[in-house]
Amino acid sequence: LGDAHELAGELVGITKVSLPFLRAMLAVGERLFRETLKVDYELEGLVQAARARPLPVHLVRDLVWAEIDDLHHLERARARIYPELIRRDALPAGC
């Protein structure tokens, strides 16, 4: 993916990992939970496990999605994301 500091994509909450990678994530989670239960175990487990082993990713360059955590996010999704989904749905198959 080039420079390690180059932004290549964004984690959108859809993650599929191998069984060995999952085991590495679980080991990280067990270690983190001994310190505190207030931790983003899923993301932190992924990040720490990826430091020790490769984590191939599938980049979807034109993924249309929106995180909706607040009213601002919802308004953005209504104004920009939903119209784009409607536009793409109207395109002929394969476009």
C-alpha positions as protocol buffer text, in pm:
chain_id: "A"
residue {
  index: 1
  type: LEU
  ca { x: 0 y: 0 z: 0 }
}
residue {
  index: 2
  type: GLY
  ca { x: 299 y: 230 z: -16 }
}
residue {
  index: 3
  type: ASP
  ca { x: 407 y: 464 z: 261 }
}
residue {
  index: 4
  type: ALA
  ca { x: 292 y: 336 z: 601 }
}
residue {
  index: 5
  type: HIS
  ca { x: 168 y: 686 z: 688 }
}
residue {
  index: 6
  type: GLU
  ca { x: -32 y: 724 z: 367 }
}
residue {
  index: 7
  type: LEU
  ca { x: -408 y: 705 z: 416 }
}
residue {
  index: 8
  type: ALA
  ca { x: -534 y: 412 z: 212 }
}
residue {
  index: 9
  type: GLY
  ca { x: -885 y: 366 z: 346 }
}
residue {
  index: 10
  type: GLU
  ca { x: -1108 y: 366 z: 647 }
}
residue {
  index: 11
  type: LEU
  ca { x: -1222 y: 83 z: 871 }
}
residue {
  index: 12
  type: VAL
  ca { x: -1600 y: 70 z: 835 }
}
residue {
  index: 13
  type: GLY
  ca { x: -1672 y: -200 z: 1089 }
}
residue {
  index: 14
  type: ILE
  ca { x: -1684 y: -492 z: 850 }
}
residue {
  index: 15
  type: THR
  ca { x: -1390 y: -714 z: 936 }
}
residue {
  index: 16
  type: LYS
  ca { x: -1313 y: -1072 z: 839 }
}
residue {
  index: 17
  type: VAL
  ca { x: -990 y: -1219 z: 975 }
}
residue {
  index: 18
  type: SER
  ca { x: -825 y: -1560 z: 977 }
}
residue {
  index: 19
  type: LEU
  ca { x: -851 y: -1787 z: 1280 }
}
residue {
  index: 20
  type: PRO
  ca { x: -483 y: -1730 z: 1375 }
}
residue {
  index: 21
  type: PHE
  ca { x: -535 y: -1354 z: 1351 }
}
residue {
  index: 22
  type: LEU
  ca { x: -851 y: -1378 z: 1564 }
}
residue {
  index: 23
  type: ARG
  ca { x: -656 y: -1572 z: 1825 }
}
residue {
  index: 24
  type: ALA
  ca { x: -394 y: -1295 z: 1829 }
}
residue {
  index: 25
  type: MET
  ca { x: -672 y: -1038 z: 1875 }
}
residue {
  index: 26
  type: LEU
  ca { x: -821 y: -1239 z: 2162 }
}
residue {
  index: 27
  type: ALA
  ca { x: -481 y: -1255 z: 2332 }
}
residue {
  index: 28
  type: VAL
  ca { x: -455 y: -877 z: 2306 }
}
residue {
  index: 29
  type: GLY
  ca { x: -806 y: -844 z: 2449 }
}
residue {
  index: 30
  type: GLU
  ca { x: -725 y: -1067 z: 2745 }
}
residue {
  index: 31
  type: ARG
  ca { x: -417 y: -857 z: 2819 }
}
residue {
  index: 32
  type: LEU
  ca { x: -611 y: -530 z: 2787 }
}
residue {
  index: 33
  type: PHE
  ca { x: -897 y: -651 z: 3007 }
}
residue {
  index: 34
  type: ARG
  ca { x: -656 y: -724 z: 3291 }
}
residue {
  index: 35
  type: GLU
  ca { x: -582 y: -349 z: 3296 }
}
residue {
  index: 36
  type: THR
  ca { x: -931 y: -208 z: 3232 }
}
residue {
  index: 37
  type: LEU
  ca { x: -1268 y: -299 z: 3087 }
}
residue {
  index: 38
  type: LYS
  ca { x: -1303 y: 49 z: 2936 }
}
residue {
  index: 39
  type: VAL
  ca { x: -1123 y: -15 z: 2611 }
}
residue {
  index: 40
  type: ASP
  ca { x: -1212 y: -35 z: 2243 }
}
residue {
  index: 41
  type: TYR
  ca { x: -1105 y: -400 z: 2243 }
}
residue {
  index: 42
  type: GLU
  ca { x: -1212 y: -474 z: 1887 }
}
residue {
  index: 43
  type: LEU
  ca { x: -1016 y: -194 z: 1722 }
}
residue {
  index: 44
  type: GLU
  ca { x: -724 y: -206 z: 1965 }
}
residue {
  index: 45
  type: GLY
  ca { x: -703 y: -583 z: 1930 }
}
residue {
  index: 46
  type: LEU
  ca { x: -696 y: -547 z: 1553 }
}
residue {
  index: 47
  type: VAL
  ca { x: -426 y: -278 z: 1562 }
}
residue {
  index: 48
  type: GLN
  ca { x: -201 y: -459 z: 1808 }
}
residue {
  index: 49
  type: ALA
  ca { x: -239 y: -796 z: 1635 }
}
residue {
  index: 50
  type: ALA
  ca { x: -154 y: -631 z: 1301 }
}
residue {
  index: 51
  type: ARG
  ca { x: 176 y: -511 z: 1447 }
}
residue {
  index: 52
  type: ALA
  ca { x: 286 y: -873 z: 1485 }
}
residue {
  index: 53
  type: ARG
  ca { x: 143 y: -1029 z: 1168 }
}
residue {
  index: 54
  type: PRO
  ca { x: 28 y: -920 z: 823 }
}
residue {
  index: 55
  type: LEU
  ca { x: -328 y: -799 z: 786 }
}
residue {
  index: 56
  type: PRO
  ca { x: -426 y: -792 z: 419 }
}
residue {
  index: 57
  type: VAL
  ca { x: -718 y: -563 z: 346 }
}
residue {
  index: 58
  type: HIS
  ca { x: -964 y: -536 z: 61 }
}
residue {
  index: 59
  type: LEU
  ca { x: -1003 y: -171 z: -32 }
}
residue {
  index: 60
  type: VAL
  ca { x: -1336 y: -72 z: -188 }
}
residue {
  index: 61
  type: ARG
  ca { x: -1245 y: 260 z: -348 }
}
residue {
  index: 62
  type: ASP
  ca { x: -1598 y: 375 z: -425 }
}
residue {
  index: 63
  type: LEU
  ca { x: -1779 y: 243 z: -118 }
}
residue {
  index: 64
  type: VAL
  ca { x: -2078 y: 460 z: -34 }
}
residue {
  index: 65
  type: TRP
  ca { x: -2138 y: 451 z: 338 }
}
residue {
  index: 66
  type: ALA
  ca { x: -2192 y: 671 z: 638 }
}
residue {
  index: 67
  type: GLU
  ca { x: -2136 y: 634 z: 1007 }
}
residue {
  index: 68
  type: ILE
  ca { x: -2439 y: 771 z: 1189 }
}
residue {
  index: 69
  type: ASP
  ca { x: -2367 y: 851 z: 1551 }
}
residue {
  index: 70
  type: ASP
  ca { x: -2535 y: 1189 z: 1579 }
}
residue {
  index: 71
  type: LEU
  ca { x: -2773 y: 1429 z: 1404 }
}
residue {
  index: 72
  type: HIS
  ca { x: -2494 y: 1583 z: 1194 }
}
residue {
  index: 73
  type: HIS
  ca { x: -2400 y: 1238 z: 1061 }
}
residue {
  index: 74
  type: LEU
  ca { x: -2766 y: 1164 z: 983 }
}
residue {
  index: 75
  type: GLU
  ca { x: -2807 y: 1493 z: 796 }
}
residue {
  index: 76
  type: ARG
  ca { x: -2493 y: 1419 z: 593 }
}
residue {
  index: 77
  type: ALA
  ca { x: -2621 y: 1071 z: 509 }
}
residue {
  index: 78
  type: ARG
  ca { x: -2955 y: 1212 z: 395 }
}
residue {
  index: 79
  type: ALA
  ca { x: -2796 y: 1491 z: 191 }
}
residue {
  index: 80
  type: ARG
  ca { x: -2503 y: 1308 z: 30 }
}
residue {
  index: 81
  type: ILE
  ca { x: -2504 y: 933 z: 85 }
}
residue {
  index: 82
  type: TYR
  ca { x: -2868 y: 844 z: 20 }
}
residue {
  index: 83
  type: PRO
  ca { x: -2888 y: 1037 z: -309 }
}
residue {
  index: 84
  type: GLU
  ca { x: -2570 y: 864 z: -428 }
}
residue {
  index: 85
  type: LEU
  ca { x: -2717 y: 523 z: -342 }
}
residue {
  index: 86
  type: ILE
  ca { x: -3033 y: 609 z: -536 }
}
residue {
  index: 87
  type: ARG
  ca { x: -2823 y: 730 z: -832 }
}
residue {
  index: 88
  type: ARG
  ca { x: -2616 y: 410 z: -835 }
}
residue {
  index: 89
  type: ASP
  ca { x: -2924 y: 192 z: -801 }
}
residue {
  index: 90
  type: ALA
  ca { x: -3062 y: 350 z: -1120 }
}
residue {
  index: 91
  type: LEU
  ca { x: -2749 y: 265 z: -1320 }
}
residue {
  index: 92
  type: PRO
  ca { x: -2751 y: -38 z: -1551 }
}
residue {
  index: 93
  type: ALA
  ca { x: -2594 y: -352 z: -1401 }
}
residue {
  index: 94
  type: GLY
  ca { x: -2215 y: -357 z: -1419 }
}
residue {
  index: 95
  type: CYS
  ca { x: -2168 y: 20 z: -1414 }
}
